[in-house]
């Protein structure tokens, strides 16, 4: 849908924190007013129970209605492949990526992993089953050069390594203004 095109919801996203705080304050005020009225009339438990049911029902309905539209847009535009994610990210947008990585040699000293590669050639390791992190959905782990090459070849620029923590790499990358030709 055109309303969910890349960047279309950005204007609404800037107001999201303010709207959230405003609605939370309104809900708190309504809860206090309900409690005040219920205590004065001696029907506190019934009034609070009905109020909780109404608030829960409205919230659930809103989530269900919104989820259908957002999920449809995400299903159409993101399939987990980096080129598709680059296609739905507005030019200049930022990707924050955390992933497992591997090196040719890994040593554990005092609980800290020290690893290094022989050369800077991009490499990927295959892990069948749940060998990588105990997760059966993790099948591949790159070295740092492999991840940088993948990001640069799929439409991301300004690829920068943020940090390494244990066996994870953290990267930021910027969506290219002129994507890589297919």
Backbone as numpy.savetxt, mean C-alpha at the origin, in Angstrom:
# Nx Ny Nz CAx CAy CAz Cx Cy Cz
-13.17 3.76 -14.90 -13.99 4.95 -14.90 -13.12 6.22 -14.90
-13.61 7.24 -15.55 -12.86 8.49 -15.65 -12.65 9.13 -14.28
-13.61 8.95 -13.36 -13.48 9.54 -12.03 -12.33 8.93 -11.24
-11.90 7.74 -11.62 -10.80 7.09 -10.90 -9.53 7.02 -11.74
-9.41 7.91 -12.71 -8.19 7.96 -13.52 -7.03 8.40 -12.64
-5.80 8.07 -13.02 -4.66 8.46 -12.19 -4.65 9.95 -11.90
-4.56 10.29 -10.64 -4.51 11.68 -10.21 -5.87 12.33 -10.01
-6.97 11.68 -10.41 -8.29 12.29 -10.31 -8.74 12.47 -8.87
-8.33 11.60 -7.99 -8.77 11.68 -6.59 -7.79 12.46 -5.71
-6.77 13.02 -6.32 -5.76 13.73 -5.53 -6.35 14.91 -4.76
-7.24 15.67 -5.38 -7.83 16.83 -4.70 -8.64 16.39 -3.48
-9.32 15.26 -3.59 -10.08 14.76 -2.45 -9.16 14.22 -1.37
-8.05 13.62 -1.79 -7.12 13.03 -0.84 -6.48 14.06 0.07
-6.36 15.31 -0.39 -5.76 16.34 0.44 -6.67 16.68 1.62
-7.99 16.51 1.47 -8.93 16.85 2.53 -9.27 15.66 3.42
-8.79 14.47 3.07 -9.16 13.27 3.81 -8.87 13.35 5.30
-7.69 13.80 5.74 -7.47 13.87 7.20 -8.44 14.81 7.91
-8.73 15.94 7.29 -9.66 16.90 7.93 -11.06 16.33 8.01
-11.50 15.69 6.95 -12.84 15.09 6.95 -12.90 13.98 7.99
-11.86 13.19 8.10 -11.83 12.10 9.10 -11.94 12.65 10.51
-11.16 13.67 10.82 -11.23 14.26 12.16 -12.60 14.91 12.41
-13.14 15.58 11.42 -14.45 16.20 11.58 -15.55 15.17 11.82
-15.52 14.08 11.06 -16.52 13.04 11.25 -16.34 12.33 12.59
-15.11 12.17 13.03 -14.87 11.55 14.34 -15.41 12.45 15.45
-15.21 13.76 15.34 -15.74 14.69 16.34 -17.27 14.69 16.32
-17.85 14.65 15.13 -19.30 14.60 15.01 -19.87 13.32 15.61
-19.20 12.20 15.38 -19.64 10.92 15.95 -19.54 10.94 17.47
-18.45 11.53 18.00 -18.29 11.62 19.46 -19.38 12.50 20.06
-19.68 13.62 19.40 -20.74 14.50 19.90 -22.09 13.80 19.87
-22.36 13.07 18.80 -23.63 12.34 18.70 -23.71 11.24 19.76
-22.59 10.58 20.05 -22.58 9.53 21.07 -22.85 10.13 22.45
-22.23 11.28 22.74 -22.47 11.92 24.04 -23.91 12.40 24.17
-24.46 12.95 23.10 -25.86 13.39 23.13 -26.79 12.20 23.31
-26.51 11.11 22.62 -27.33 9.89 22.78 -27.26 9.39 24.21
-26.07 9.37 24.78 -25.90 8.92 26.16 -26.66 9.83 27.12
-26.59 11.13 26.90 -27.30 12.08 27.76 -28.81 11.86 27.70
-29.34 11.74 26.49 -30.79 11.54 26.32 -31.21 10.18 26.87
-30.42 9.16 26.64 -30.78 7.82 27.09 -30.77 7.72 28.61
-29.81 8.34 29.27 -29.73 8.29 30.73 -30.91 9.04 31.34
-31.26 10.15 30.77 -32.37 10.93 31.31 -33.68 10.17 31.18
-33.81 9.35 30.19 -35.07 8.63 30.00 -35.01 7.21 30.53
-33.88 6.79 31.03 -33.77 5.47 31.64 -33.66 4.31 30.66
-33.38 4.61 29.43 -33.29 3.55 28.42 -31.89 3.53 27.81
-30.89 3.63 28.62 -29.52 3.78 28.13 -29.07 2.60 27.28
-29.28 1.41 27.76 -28.78 0.24 27.05 -29.44 0.08 25.68
-30.75 0.22 25.64 -31.47 0.06 24.38 -31.08 1.14 23.37
-31.00 2.39 23.85 -30.67 3.49 22.94 -29.25 3.35 22.40
-28.31 2.99 23.27 -26.94 2.84 22.80 -26.80 1.65 21.85
-27.54 0.58 22.12 -27.49 -0.58 21.23 -28.02 -0.25 19.85
-29.13 0.42 19.79 -29.72 0.81 18.49 -28.79 1.79 17.78
-28.22 2.73 18.53 -27.31 3.69 17.93 -26.09 2.99 17.33
-25.54 2.05 18.07 -24.37 1.31 17.57 -24.73 0.53 16.31
-25.92 -0.08 16.29 -26.35 -0.81 15.10 -26.50 0.10 13.90
-27.09 1.28 14.11 -27.28 2.21 13.00 -25.94 2.72 12.47
-25.03 3.10 13.37 -23.72 3.60 12.94 -22.96 2.50 12.20
-23.00 1.28 12.74 -22.32 0.17 12.09 -22.89 -0.14 10.72
-24.22 -0.09 10.61 -24.87 -0.40 9.33 -24.53 0.64 8.27
-24.55 1.92 8.67 -24.23 2.98 7.71 -22.77 2.87 7.28
-21.87 2.63 8.23 -20.46 2.48 7.88 -20.23 1.30 6.97
-20.85 0.17 7.27 -20.69 -1.02 6.45 -21.23 -0.77 5.04
-22.39 -0.13 4.95 -22.97 0.17 3.64 -22.05 1.07 2.81
-21.47 2.08 3.45 -20.55 2.98 2.74 -19.32 2.25 2.24
-18.78 1.37 3.07 -17.61 0.60 2.66 -17.95 -0.31 1.49
-19.09 -0.96 1.54 -19.47 -1.88 0.47 -19.71 -1.14 -0.85
-20.37 0.01 -0.79 -20.63 0.76 -2.02 -19.32 1.29 -2.60
-18.46 1.87 -1.76 -17.20 2.41 -2.23 -16.24 1.35 -2.73
-16.23 0.19 -2.05 -15.29 -0.87 -2.41 -15.55 -1.37 -3.83
-16.80 -1.45 -4.23 -17.11 -1.96 -5.57 -16.45 -1.10 -6.65
-16.55 0.22 -6.52 -15.99 1.11 -7.53 -14.46 1.13 -7.48
-13.91 1.21 -6.30 -12.46 1.26 -6.18 -11.85 -0.07 -6.61
-12.46 -1.18 -6.22 -11.92 -2.49 -6.59 -11.96 -2.69 -8.10
-13.02 -2.21 -8.75 -13.11 -2.33 -10.20 -11.97 -1.56 -10.88
-11.68 -0.38 -10.38 -10.58 0.40 -10.96 -9.24 -0.27 -10.72
-9.05 -0.80 -9.53 -7.78 -1.46 -9.23 -7.63 -2.75 -10.03
-8.72 -3.51 -10.19 -8.64 -4.74 -10.97 -8.28 -4.45 -12.42
-8.82 -3.35 -12.95 -8.56 -3.01 -14.33 -7.13 -2.50 -14.54
-6.57 -1.85 -13.52 -5.33 -1.13 -13.73 -4.09 -1.68 -13.03
-4.25 -2.54 -12.05 -3.07 -3.04 -11.35 -3.14 -4.55 -11.26
-2.16 -5.19 -11.82 -2.14 -6.65 -11.74 -0.89 -7.12 -11.03
-0.16 -6.21 -10.39 1.04 -6.61 -9.70 2.29 -6.48 -10.54
2.14 -6.27 -11.84 3.34 -6.14 -12.65 3.75 -4.67 -12.70
5.04 -4.42 -12.61 5.53 -3.05 -12.43 5.20 -2.12 -13.59
5.13 -2.65 -14.80 4.78 -1.78 -15.93 3.33 -1.31 -15.80
2.44 -2.21 -15.38 1.04 -1.82 -15.16 0.93 -0.81 -14.03
1.67 -1.02 -12.95 1.64 -0.07 -11.85 2.16 1.28 -12.32
3.19 1.29 -13.17 3.69 2.54 -13.73 2.62 3.19 -14.61
1.83 2.40 -15.32 0.79 2.94 -16.19 -0.29 3.68 -15.39
-0.61 3.23 -14.18 -1.67 3.88 -13.41 -1.15 4.92 -12.44
0.15 5.05 -12.32 0.72 6.08 -11.46 0.91 7.33 -12.29
0.49 8.45 -11.75 0.62 9.69 -12.52 2.10 10.01 -12.72
2.46 10.62 -13.84 3.85 10.99 -14.06 4.37 11.85 -12.92
5.53 11.51 -12.42 6.10 12.21 -11.28 5.70 11.59 -9.94
4.78 10.61 -9.97 4.35 9.93 -8.74 5.46 9.04 -8.20
5.35 8.68 -6.93 6.41 7.93 -6.26 5.97 6.50 -5.95
6.85 5.57 -6.20 6.67 4.17 -5.82 7.53 3.92 -4.59
6.94 3.32 -3.56 7.69 2.90 -2.38 7.65 1.38 -2.39
8.82 0.76 -2.45 8.90 -0.69 -2.64 9.74 -1.32 -1.54
9.19 -2.38 -0.95 9.93 -3.19 0.02 9.91 -4.61 -0.50
11.08 -5.23 -0.59 11.15 -6.58 -1.13 12.31 -7.35 -0.52
12.18 -8.66 -0.56 13.31 -9.51 -0.17 14.42 -9.35 -1.20
15.66 -9.59 -0.77 16.76 -9.59 -1.71 17.76 -10.66 -1.31
18.63 -10.98 -2.23 19.67 -11.98 -1.98 21.01 -11.47 -2.49
22.07 -12.00 -1.92 23.43 -11.70 -2.37 24.15 -13.02 -2.60
25.28 -12.95 -3.29 26.05 -14.17 -3.54 26.56 -14.78 -2.23
27.02 -13.94 -1.33 27.55 -14.41 -0.04 26.82 -13.67 1.07
26.35 -14.44 2.06 25.64 -13.83 3.20 26.25 -14.36 4.49
26.60 -13.46 5.38 27.12 -13.81 6.68 26.26 -13.16 7.76
25.99 -13.87 8.82 25.24 -13.32 9.94 26.21 -13.11 11.10
26.38 -11.86 11.48 27.25 -11.50 12.60 26.45 -10.73 13.63
26.33 -11.30 14.84 25.60 -10.65 15.93 24.20 -10.23 15.50
23.51 -11.10 14.81 22.13 -10.84 14.40 21.99 -9.92 13.20
23.07 -9.51 12.58 23.02 -8.61 11.43 23.53 -9.33 10.20
22.81 -9.19 9.11 23.20 -9.85 7.86 24.16 -8.95 7.09
25.29 -9.52 6.74 26.26 -8.81 5.90 26.39 -9.63 4.62
26.07 -9.02 3.50 26.12 -9.76 2.24 26.83 -8.96 1.17
27.38 -9.66 0.19 27.99 -8.98 -0.94 27.89 -9.88 -2.17
27.93 -9.22 -3.33 27.86 -9.91 -4.61 29.23 -9.90 -5.27
29.48 -10.90 -6.09 30.66 -10.91 -6.93 30.29 -10.18 -8.21
30.62 -8.90 -8.30 30.27 -8.10 -9.47 28.94 -7.41 -9.29
28.59 -6.53 -10.23 27.35 -5.76 -10.17 26.30 -6.27 -11.14
26.45 -7.45 -11.65 25.51 -8.01 -12.62 24.14 -8.28 -11.96
23.04 -7.87 -12.62 21.71 -8.17 -12.05 21.47 -9.67 -11.97
20.96 -10.11 -10.83 20.68 -11.54 -10.62 19.36 -11.69 -9.90
18.70 -12.81 -10.19 17.44 -13.16 -9.52 17.54 -14.62 -9.07
17.06 -14.90 -7.88 17.05 -16.26 -7.36 15.61 -16.75 -7.27
15.40 -18.01 -7.63 14.08 -18.63 -7.58 13.95 -19.48 -6.32
12.82 -19.31 -5.61 12.56 -20.05 -4.37 11.21 -20.75 -4.48
11.19 -22.04 -4.83 9.91 -22.75 -4.90 9.34 -22.97 -3.49
8.05 -23.12 -3.41 7.42 -23.38 -2.12 7.49 -22.16 -1.22
7.72 -22.40 0.06 7.75 -21.29 1.02 9.16 -21.10 1.58
10.16 -21.31 0.75 11.55 -21.19 1.19 11.95 -19.76 1.52
11.33 -18.78 0.87 11.69 -17.38 1.07 10.77 -16.74 2.10
11.25 -16.56 3.28 10.47 -15.89 4.33 9.29 -16.70 4.83
9.22 -18.00 4.53 8.10 -18.82 4.97 6.79 -18.48 4.28
6.85 -17.79 3.16 5.65 -17.34 2.45 5.59 -18.02 1.08
4.56 -18.82 0.80 4.50 -19.53 -0.48 4.26 -18.62 -1.69
3.95 -17.32 -1.46 3.76 -16.40 -2.59 5.04 -15.68 -2.98
6.11 -15.84 -2.21 7.41 -15.24 -2.54 8.21 -16.25 -3.33
8.37 -16.02 -4.62 9.08 -16.97 -5.48 10.43 -16.45 -5.95
10.59 -15.13 -6.03 11.79 -14.56 -6.61 12.39 -13.54 -5.66
13.72 -13.47 -5.63 14.42 -12.45 -4.87 15.58 -11.93 -5.73
15.63 -10.62 -5.95 16.72 -10.06 -6.76 17.91 -9.67 -5.88
19.04 -9.41 -6.51 20.07 -8.66 -5.81 19.76 -7.18 -6.05
20.52 -6.30 -5.44 20.22 -4.87 -5.55 20.30 -4.41 -7.01
21.29 -4.87 -7.76 21.42 -4.48 -9.17 20.23 -4.98 -9.99
19.75 -6.18 -9.68 18.61 -6.73 -10.40 17.35 -5.91 -10.18
17.13 -5.46 -8.95 15.94 -4.65 -8.66 16.04 -3.29 -9.33
17.21 -2.67 -9.28 17.39 -1.37 -9.95 17.16 -1.50 -11.46
17.68 -2.56 -12.08 17.48 -2.77 -13.52 16.01 -2.98 -13.85
15.31 -3.75 -13.03 13.89 -3.99 -13.26 13.10 -2.69 -13.20
13.33 -1.89 -12.18 12.59 -0.63 -12.03 12.88 0.32 -13.20
14.13 0.45 -13.58 14.48 1.36 -14.66 13.93 0.91 -16.00
13.81 -0.39 -16.22 13.33 -0.87 -17.51 11.81 -0.92 -17.60
11.11 -0.63 -16.51 9.64 -0.67 -16.53 9.00 0.70 -16.31
9.74 1.78 -16.57 9.13 3.10 -16.55 9.35 3.90 -15.29
10.34 3.57 -14.48 10.63 4.32 -13.25 11.98 4.99 -13.37
12.06 6.24 -12.91 13.32 6.98 -12.91 13.67 7.34 -11.48
14.80 7.98 -11.31 15.26 8.41 -9.99 15.12 7.27 -8.98
15.57 6.09 -9.38 15.51 4.91 -8.52 16.56 5.07 -7.43
16.12 5.08 -6.17 17.08 5.26 -5.09 16.86 4.26 -3.97
17.94 3.72 -3.51 17.93 2.77 -2.41 17.80 3.57 -1.11
16.75 3.32 -0.34 16.52 4.07 0.89 17.29 3.43 2.04
17.07 2.14 2.25 17.76 1.44 3.33 17.68 -0.06 3.10
18.46 -0.77 3.86 18.41 -2.23 3.89 18.17 -2.64 5.33
17.23 -3.50 5.56 16.97 -3.99 6.90 16.84 -5.50 6.83
17.74 -6.18 7.49 17.83 -7.64 7.46 17.88 -8.13 6.02
16.86 -8.87 5.58 16.88 -9.39 4.21 15.88 -8.66 3.32
15.66 -7.37 3.60 14.73 -6.55 2.81 15.44 -5.33 2.26
15.08 -4.97 1.03 15.53 -3.72 0.42 14.35 -2.76 0.38
14.60 -1.50 0.61 13.59 -0.46 0.54 14.04 0.53 -0.53
13.17 0.75 -1.52 13.48 1.65 -2.64 12.38 2.67 -2.83
12.75 3.84 -3.32 11.81 4.83 -3.84 12.14 5.01 -5.31
11.12 5.20 -6.12 11.33 5.46 -7.55 10.25 6.42 -8.01
10.55 7.20 -9.03 9.62 8.20 -9.56 9.12 7.74 -10.92
7.83 7.91 -11.16 7.21 7.54 -12.44 7.76 8.44 -13.53
8.26 7.86 -14.60 8.82 8.63 -15.72 7.73 9.42 -16.42
8.10 10.59 -16.93 7.13 11.37 -17.70 6.93 10.79 -19.08
7.96 10.23 -19.65 7.85 9.54 -20.94 8.17 8.08 -20.67
7.13 7.22 -20.59 7.39 5.82 -20.25 8.24 5.13 -21.31
8.86 4.07 -20.88 9.70 3.27 -21.76 8.85 2.68 -22.87
9.27 2.78 -24.14 8.48 2.18 -25.22 8.36 0.68 -25.05
7.24 0.13 -25.47 6.98 -1.30 -25.32 7.44 -2.07 -26.52
